[in-house]
């Protein structure tokens, strides 16, 4: 069974940092585009950051540019989202998702949610 497992969420104060991890189970991330999406209470799900299969295209939601960084560790077949200077508006359930046809631009995946495997999510709460 193909699964994605997210970890690294938690409750933090504004200005803090967290690193989310996305690990596949039953497959590897080779050739996959990977994205991080956020679902906040009462709001639509948004693409926060995506990376294509060649790692030559990255996308960031405007509100997280300069604070969040997406990276891929091919040896460990993991994708990370480093989140710095967290703000209350970053609060939400963060999902990792993949598409095995990963050759499009990162923005395509984040803007269309065209991803075929989704994780269960990890909660990030930023509050004082």
ZIDA-V727451 format. One record per residue. D_FIRST is the distance of its C-alpha to the first C-alpha in Angstrom with 1 decimal. Layout:
BEGIN
D_FIRST
D_FIRST
END
This chain:
BEGIN
0.0
3.8
6.3
10.0
12.4
16.1
19.0
22.8
24.0
27.1
30.5
33.1
36.6
37.5
38.0
35.4
32.4
28.7
25.9
22.4
19.5
16.2
13.7
10.3
7.6
6.0
8.8
12.4
14.6
17.0
18.4
16.7
18.9
18.2
19.9
20.9
21.9
24.0
24.6
27.9
29.3
31.1
30.2
28.0
24.9
26.1
24.8
26.2
25.4
23.5
23.5
23.0
21.6
25.0
25.8
29.0
28.5
28.1
28.6
29.8
30.8
34.5
34.8
32.8
34.4
36.1
34.2
30.5
29.1
25.7
24.9
22.3
22.2
21.0
21.5
19.1
16.8
17.6
19.4
22.1
24.4
27.7
29.6
33.3
36.2
34.0
35.7
35.3
34.1
31.0
29.9
26.6
22.9
21.4
18.1
16.4
15.0
14.5
15.5
15.0
18.6
20.1
23.7
25.3
27.2
25.7
27.8
26.2
22.8
24.4
26.8
24.7
21.3
19.9
16.4
13.2
10.7
12.3
12.4
14.1
17.4
20.0
23.5
26.5
29.9
33.1
36.2
39.5
END
